[in-house]
Amino acid sequence: MFRYIVRRLLQMVLTFFGATFVVFALTFANQDDPLQALAGERPITESQRLALTERYHLDEPFLTQYWYYMKGLLTGDLGTSLTGQKIGDMLVNAWPVTMRLALIAIVLAVVISVTAGVYSAIRRGGAFDNITLFLTLVLLAMPIVVLAPMAQLLFGIQLGWFPPTATRDASLYALFLPALVLATLAIATELRVTRTSVVENLRADYVRTARAKGLTGRRVIWVHVLRNSLIPVVTLIGVDLGGLMSGAIVTEKIFNIPGVGFNIARAISTEDGPLVVGFVSILVIIFLVVNLVVDLLYAALDPRIRYE
Amino acid sequence: MTVTKAHIDVLPGADPRAPLLEVNDLHVEFRTQYGVAKAVNGANFRLAAGETLAILGESGCGKSVTAQAIMGILDSPPGFITKGQIKYRGVDLLGVAEEQRRKVRANQIAMIFQDALSALNPVYTVGFQLAELFRIHRGMSRKDAKKRAIELLDQVKIPAAKTRVDDYPHQFSGGMRQRVMIAMALALDPEVLIADEPTTALDVTVQAQIMGLLADLQKQRNMGLILITHDMGVVADVADRISVMYAGKVVEEAGVYDIYSRPAHPYTRALLESIPRLDMKGQQLNVIQGLPPALTSIPQGCAFNPRCRFAKDPCRQDPAPPAYAVAPQRTARCHFFREVLGE
């Protein structure tokens, strides 16, 4: 187990360098005239242009730029955004709110999809099963660019149940609506997978044994069947959590939440290379860690899985 | 341990002097989208304490379904008990409320299954799965329940029970897993044990050990044992009486000696003739021609008539042959049992 974790961590180092390299190359190739993009409509004088080019090494070849960047990164300096802010500071500002949003969303998603999935599996073919099937299909078919503004309009503005926008220090309550919007996508797939997995396990021989032992129906389901059924669901939860942590670009933009997605969206539109790479690098690490945790969770759920 | 069987009054109305288990005219059908499959069509038998009754038959003859109906773990839907009685100590279990019925399982009637690897939950330790019985049915603490689990593993002769209690099912060998199943079934001292092909998934030497263990435990506890099998060899060694099932009916019931020496039903006879024997080396093996009937369309009259070499006109017409008393304690559902016996 220990050796497995070490090996995975070493793999993560390689993946990290590979990923940042690709992202760096992509933003580099995408750069047209970042200085003009930064200045907007205003003209830039030649001397300003020279000074800025010098500061950001914009005239150097790609590999040299990447080298400068990596040198900074490895010494703990994430660099400076083209707007002059320290990228490290921006991360510290953006992360907490995205993190909270992601955690609320994933908790909502897991609680709703697992309970609803189990119930529709027990009464498969019944009214509840059919209604959830219909709802999940509708949710799956609805892009978040439609869902988020609709939720904001209905619950945030017309009914006024929740604040329509959130700030950096938003309370859990203010983050509930955007989190729910984010959760819906995860719910749809997680619910279907839970249901299928539980249906499959209900037919297993060990369920018959558990019933022959005179256990209550509730115990058979929630103790014996559920743990066996959760294994495929955990994979999905991991992927979803990684996605949520990376910030929901659309949702954060619509609810005006200054999180990671919000910043990345802005950085891309202003061609702010260092900022994009800075955020994405951290995202890569988070994805890798979440995936490692998921793999370790498998072993915790299913003793037959042992990592060497 | 101060809790004894008498303190746990799980089934009100049970009369200790009534027969241990009686199945009368049991009918079970499965309602599927392809039609109604009549899996059990009037099964009858009795089981006394300390007795071993073997239920013998081909796959699909309704023997496992009968067992599940007795346990009350039939998947319903699609399975439905349409008629009959299952009497335990005089109480018809089919009329008992589910909450009461649940307590009968494991406490009074327990069951072990064919393939212990799939019948045990793969994600919990065997200790957990054993201790669970004591925690749920006896309200014991985790610690006491685990202690009992270790004792049980000892009783079924699992070496180093103290350490093995924390192992998972996949860490045991096939024979050891079946011992764990047996320990689980016997945990709450049931009076009836139903063993559904307990040795089919095991190799021959281990089969003998498991059957020996079952026989020992049965003797110690004076349990009634229902042994469901298609293996005539296993039956000859341990059974007191045999019920031969065909297409959901008990076609012959008799003591083990009578069945082997003078079968009264053509099906039983055909089964016995199809056992490979060493002195028949080089000769063609006798087989029963044809296939068992589809349960959705059981032939009129005697269900065995299309495959039977004794069949005559009455066999092909309803009503099906009744259970003729061939001798005391011995029945056969064949109009021509005298011919079968006498030939």
Interface residues (C-beta under 8 A of the other chain):
Chain A: A204 D205 Y206 R208 T209 A210 R211 A212 K213 G214 L215 T216 R219 H224 R227 N228 L301 D302 P303 R304
Chain B: Q68 M71 I73 R102 K103 V104 R105 A106 N107 A110 M111 F113 D115 S118 A119 L120 N121 P122 V123 Y124 T125 E132 L133 I136 H137 Y168 H170 M181 M184
